[in-house]
């Protein structure tokens, strides 16, 4: 199954934004 680049980027951005929010909770 081939995933278009832009779909992969959307998923990555979602994961990263979740990670950043988690980090912000801990370090805020």
PQR file with spaces between the fields and no chain letter, atoms N, CA, C, O and H, PARSE charges and radii, in Angstrom:
ATOM       1  N    UNK     1       0.848   -1.199    0.000 -0.4000 1.5000
ATOM       2  CA   UNK     1       0.000    0.000    0.000 -0.0000 2.0000
ATOM       3  C    UNK     1       0.884    1.249    0.000  0.5500 1.7000
ATOM       4  O    UNK     1       1.733    1.421    0.874 -0.5500 1.4000
ATOM       5  N    UNK     2       0.674    2.107   -0.982 -0.4000 1.5000
ATOM       6  CA   UNK     2       1.494    3.317   -1.096 -0.0000 2.0000
ATOM       7  C    UNK     2       0.723    4.502   -0.520  0.5500 1.7000
ATOM       8  O    UNK     2      -0.417    4.766   -0.900 -0.5500 1.4000
ATOM       9  H    UNK     2      -0.016    1.967   -1.692  0.4000 1.0000
ATOM      10  N    UNK     3       1.360    5.196    0.389 -0.4000 1.5000
ATOM      11  CA   UNK     3       0.727    6.370    1.008 -0.0000 2.0000
ATOM      12  C    UNK     3       1.312    7.621    0.373  0.5500 1.7000
ATOM      13  O    UNK     3       2.533    7.777    0.345 -0.5500 1.4000
ATOM      14  H    UNK     3       2.287    4.981    0.698  0.4000 1.0000
ATOM      15  N    UNK     4       0.469    8.518   -0.140 -0.4000 1.5000
ATOM      16  CA   UNK     4       0.974    9.776   -0.703 -0.0000 2.0000
ATOM      17  C    UNK     4       1.764   10.560    0.340  0.5500 1.7000
ATOM      18  O    UNK     4       1.471   10.499    1.534 -0.5500 1.4000
ATOM      19  H    UNK     4      -0.522    8.391   -0.117  0.4000 1.0000
ATOM      20  N    UNK     5       2.764   11.291   -0.126 -0.4000 1.5000
ATOM      21  CA   UNK     5       3.622   12.047    0.792 -0.0000 2.0000
ATOM      22  C    UNK     5       2.818   12.980    1.681  0.5500 1.7000
ATOM      23  O    UNK     5       3.074   13.085    2.880 -0.5500 1.4000
ATOM      24  H    UNK     5       3.003   11.340   -1.095  0.4000 1.0000
ATOM      25  N    UNK     6       1.832   13.665    1.079 -0.4000 1.5000
ATOM      26  CA   UNK     6       1.110   14.666    1.876 -0.0000 2.0000
ATOM      27  C    UNK     6       0.300   14.011    2.976  0.5500 1.7000
ATOM      28  O    UNK     6       0.093   14.605    4.034 -0.5500 1.4000
ATOM      29  H    UNK     6       1.623   13.580    0.105  0.4000 1.0000
ATOM      30  N    UNK     7      -0.168   12.768    2.734 -0.4000 1.5000
ATOM      31  CA   UNK     7      -0.893   12.066    3.801 -0.0000 2.0000
ATOM      32  C    UNK     7       0.070   11.718    4.926  0.5500 1.7000
ATOM      33  O    UNK     7      -0.244   11.901    6.102 -0.5500 1.4000
ATOM      34  H    UNK     7       0.001   12.285    1.874  0.4000 1.0000
ATOM      35  N    UNK     8       1.252   11.213    4.557 -0.4000 1.5000
ATOM      36  CA   UNK     8       2.255   10.890    5.559 -0.0000 2.0000
ATOM      37  C    UNK     8       2.627   12.113    6.380  0.5500 1.7000
ATOM      38  O    UNK     8       2.787   12.022    7.597 -0.5500 1.4000
ATOM      39  H    UNK     8       1.507   11.064    3.601  0.4000 1.0000
ATOM      40  N    UNK     9       2.765   13.252    5.724 -0.4000 1.5000
ATOM      41  CA   UNK     9       3.124   14.478    6.434 -0.0000 2.0000
ATOM      42  C    UNK     9       2.024   14.883    7.404  0.5500 1.7000
ATOM      43  O    UNK     9       2.309   15.324    8.517 -0.5500 1.4000
ATOM      44  H    UNK     9       2.635   13.326    4.735  0.4000 1.0000
ATOM      45  N    UNK    10       0.765   14.736    6.988 -0.4000 1.5000
ATOM      46  CA   UNK    10      -0.347   15.073    7.881 -0.0000 2.0000
ATOM      47  C    UNK    10      -0.281   14.216    9.143  0.5500 1.7000
ATOM      48  O    UNK    10      -0.429   14.719   10.257 -0.5500 1.4000
ATOM      49  H    UNK    10       0.534   14.377    6.083  0.4000 1.0000
ATOM      50  N    UNK    11      -0.058   12.916    8.954 -0.4000 1.5000
ATOM      51  CA   UNK    11      -0.003   12.012   10.107 -0.0000 2.0000
ATOM      52  C    UNK    11       1.172   12.372   11.007  0.5500 1.7000
ATOM      53  O    UNK    11       1.034   12.423   12.229 -0.5500 1.4000
ATOM      54  H    UNK    11       0.063   12.507    8.049  0.4000 1.0000
ATOM      55  N    UNK    12       2.341   12.625   10.389 -0.4000 1.5000
ATOM      56  CA   UNK    12       3.520   12.992   11.164 -0.0000 2.0000
ATOM      57  C    UNK    12       3.268   14.273   11.951  0.5500 1.7000
ATOM      58  O    UNK    12       3.585   14.351   13.137 -0.5500 1.4000
ATOM      59  H    UNK    12       2.452   12.584    9.396  0.4000 1.0000
ATOM      60  N    UNK    13       2.697   15.274   11.287 -0.4000 1.5000
ATOM      61  CA   UNK    13       2.433   16.544   11.964 -0.0000 2.0000
ATOM      62  C    UNK    13       1.507   16.334   13.146  0.5500 1.7000
ATOM      63  O    UNK    13       1.687   16.947   14.199 -0.5500 1.4000
ATOM      64  H    UNK    13       2.440   15.210   10.323  0.4000 1.0000
ATOM      65  N    UNK    14       0.494   15.453   12.973 -0.4000 1.5000
ATOM      66  CA   UNK    14      -0.439   15.195   14.067 -0.0000 2.0000
ATOM      67  C    UNK    14       0.292   14.564   15.241  0.5500 1.7000
ATOM      68  O    UNK    14       0.103   14.963   16.390 -0.5500 1.4000
ATOM      69  H    UNK    14       0.347   14.956   12.118  0.4000 1.0000
ATOM      70  N    UNK    15       1.139   13.566   14.940 -0.4000 1.5000
ATOM      71  CA   UNK    15       1.884   12.890   16.005 -0.0000 2.0000
ATOM      72  C    UNK    15       2.809   13.873   16.705  0.5500 1.7000
ATOM      73  O    UNK    15       2.891   13.888   17.933 -0.5500 1.4000
ATOM      74  H    UNK    15       1.293   13.242   14.007  0.4000 1.0000
ATOM      75  N    UNK    16       3.509   14.700   15.923 -0.4000 1.5000
ATOM      76  CA   UNK    16       4.450   15.644   16.523 -0.0000 2.0000
ATOM      77  C    UNK    16       3.733   16.673   17.372  0.5500 1.7000
ATOM      78  O    UNK    16       4.205   17.025   18.453 -0.5500 1.4000
ATOM      79  H    UNK    16       3.442   14.688   14.925  0.4000 1.0000
ATOM      80  N    UNK    17       2.579   17.168   16.888 -0.4000 1.5000
ATOM      81  CA   UNK    17       1.861   18.170   17.676 -0.0000 2.0000
ATOM      82  C    UNK    17       1.381   17.556   18.984  0.5500 1.7000
ATOM      83  O    UNK    17       1.375   18.228   20.016 -0.5500 1.4000
ATOM      84  H    UNK    17       2.195   16.882   16.010  0.4000 1.0000
ATOM      85  N    UNK    18       0.974   16.274   18.953 -0.4000 1.5000
ATOM      86  CA   UNK    18       0.578   15.609   20.196 -0.0000 2.0000
ATOM      87  C    UNK    18       1.776   15.487   21.128  0.5500 1.7000
ATOM      88  O    UNK    18       1.663   15.755   22.324 -0.5500 1.4000
ATOM      89  H    UNK    18       0.979   15.729   18.115  0.4000 1.0000
ATOM      90  N    UNK    19       2.925   15.083   20.585 -0.4000 1.5000
ATOM      91  CA   UNK    19       4.130   14.955   21.398 -0.0000 2.0000
ATOM      92  C    UNK    19       4.498   16.294   22.023  0.5500 1.7000
ATOM      93  O    UNK    19       4.822   16.368   23.208 -0.5500 1.4000
ATOM      94  H    UNK    19       3.017   14.866   19.614  0.4000 1.0000
ATOM      95  N    UNK    20       4.445   17.348   21.219 -0.4000 1.5000
ATOM      96  CA   UNK    20       4.809   18.680   21.706 -0.0000 2.0000
ATOM      97  C    UNK    20       3.852   19.109   22.814  0.5500 1.7000
ATOM      98  O    UNK    20       4.273   19.700   23.808 -0.5500 1.4000
ATOM      99  H    UNK    20       4.182   17.288   20.256  0.4000 1.0000
ATOM     100  N    UNK    21       2.562   18.812   22.641 -0.4000 1.5000
ATOM     101  CA   UNK    21       1.597   19.162   23.686 -0.0000 2.0000
ATOM     102  C    UNK    21       1.915   18.408   24.970  0.5500 1.7000
ATOM     103  O    UNK    21       1.862   18.982   26.058 -0.5500 1.4000
ATOM     104  H    UNK    21       2.220   18.332   21.833  0.4000 1.0000
ATOM     105  N    UNK    22       2.248   17.111   24.846 -0.4000 1.5000
ATOM     106  CA   UNK    22       2.608   16.325   26.029 -0.0000 2.0000
ATOM     107  C    UNK    22       3.827   16.932   26.709  0.5500 1.7000
ATOM     108  O    UNK    22       3.839   17.106   27.928 -0.5500 1.4000
ATOM     109  H    UNK    22       2.291   16.645   23.963  0.4000 1.0000
ATOM     110  N    UNK    23       4.851   17.254   25.925 -0.4000 1.5000
ATOM     111  CA   UNK    23       6.067   17.843   26.486 -0.0000 2.0000
ATOM     112  C    UNK    23       5.741   19.168   27.161  0.5500 1.7000
ATOM     113  O    UNK    23       6.263   19.466   28.236 -0.5500 1.4000
ATOM     114  H    UNK    23       4.841   17.113   24.935  0.4000 1.0000
ATOM     115  N    UNK    24       4.888   19.953   26.538 -0.4000 1.5000
ATOM     116  CA   UNK    24       4.525   21.245   27.111 -0.0000 2.0000
ATOM     117  C    UNK    24       3.870   21.043   28.475  0.5500 1.7000
ATOM     118  O    UNK    24       4.100   21.825   29.398 -0.5500 1.4000
ATOM     119  H    UNK    24       4.464   19.711   25.665  0.4000 1.0000
ATOM     120  N    UNK    25       3.058   20.001   28.603 -0.4000 1.5000
ATOM     121  CA   UNK    25       2.432   19.720   29.898 -0.0000 2.0000
ATOM     122  C    UNK    25       3.495   19.485   30.958  0.5500 1.7000
ATOM     123  O    UNK    25       3.412   20.017   32.065 -0.5500 1.4000
ATOM     124  H    UNK    25       2.871   19.366   27.854  0.4000 1.0000
ATOM     125  N    UNK    26       4.505   18.675   30.608 -0.4000 1.5000
ATOM     126  CA   UNK    26       5.501   18.300   31.603 -0.0000 2.0000
ATOM     127  C    UNK    26       6.444   19.450   31.926  0.5500 1.7000
ATOM     128  O    UNK    26       6.853   19.626   33.074 -0.5500 1.4000
ATOM     129  H    UNK    26       4.572   18.242   29.709  0.4000 1.0000
ATOM     130  N    UNK    27       6.788   20.242   30.893 -0.4000 1.5000
ATOM     131  CA   UNK    27       7.823   21.261   31.092 -0.0000 2.0000
ATOM     132  C    UNK    27       7.263   22.651   31.326  0.5500 1.7000
ATOM     133  O    UNK    27       8.012   23.583   31.618 -0.5500 1.4000
ATOM     134  H    UNK    27       6.455   20.099   29.961  0.4000 1.0000
ATOM     135  N    UNK    28       5.946   22.799   31.202 -0.4000 1.5000
ATOM     136  CA   UNK    28       5.346   24.123   31.377 -0.0000 2.0000
ATOM     137  C    UNK    28       5.457   24.544   32.842  0.5500 1.7000
ATOM     138  O    UNK    28       5.011   25.632   33.207 -0.5500 1.4000
ATOM     139  H    UNK    28       5.337   22.043   30.965  0.4000 1.0000
